[in-house]
Amino acid sequence: MKSILQLAVFAFIVFFLTRMGSAQGIPTATQQLELSAFAGGTGTFTRLEGGKNLGITAGADLTLLRFRLLRPSLEIRGNEPVDKGHISSQKSFLGGVRVEHDFGRVKPYADFLIGRGEIDYGQGGFVAGDLDYISSTSTVYSPGVGVNYSAFGRFDLKADLQYQHWYAPVVASGVINPVAMTLGVVYRFDLNPRHHRSR
């Protein structure tokens, strides 16, 4: 009985080591450096007395590894208002992570960004209590979703929605939650000429 048990344990160990060896032969991720840059027009609902901004957003994404189902990237982006409205203008510079999945030409993604933002209050300032605020700065948290569509060549069309969290001393709650919507264009740089993806 003891020899049978030892044989069973030995067989299990051999089976386990064999499976581990074959699993290591199958890569779970392939390294394929990708860099893309994007720019577009952004409409922002500032969530401060109904104010709106129209601005320009530009940024870049860097992908180091491509997994079978998901493609994680590092992202930076900045937003600069052009039409600042009459209430306030919000500009920001954010960075974070983005995860994308390809469905052929359609590439939906989700991201989470964090950075710094500045609010400039229009019409000579914003009165809150006994204080008159000209501007304020805030840490900005920005989860979002979007989709890129491969249009032609290395160009994609982009639709992006960001829900943001700003600290704002001019409101009673101390926080505002702007919503920024961007329509733009993405350009994908060719950093891997010998390892093109098949579409």
Buried (B, 14 or more C-beta within 10 A) or exposed (E): EEEEEEEEEEEEEEEEEEEEEEEEEEEEEEEBEBBBEBBBEBBBBBBBEEBBBBBBBBBBBBBEBBEEEEBBBEBBBBBBBEEBBEBBBBBBBBBBEBBBEBEEEEBBBEBBBBBEBBBBBEEEBBEBEEEEBEEBEBEBBBBBEBBBBBEEEEEBBBBBEBEBBBBBBBBEEEEBBBBBBBEBBBBBEEEEEEEEEEE
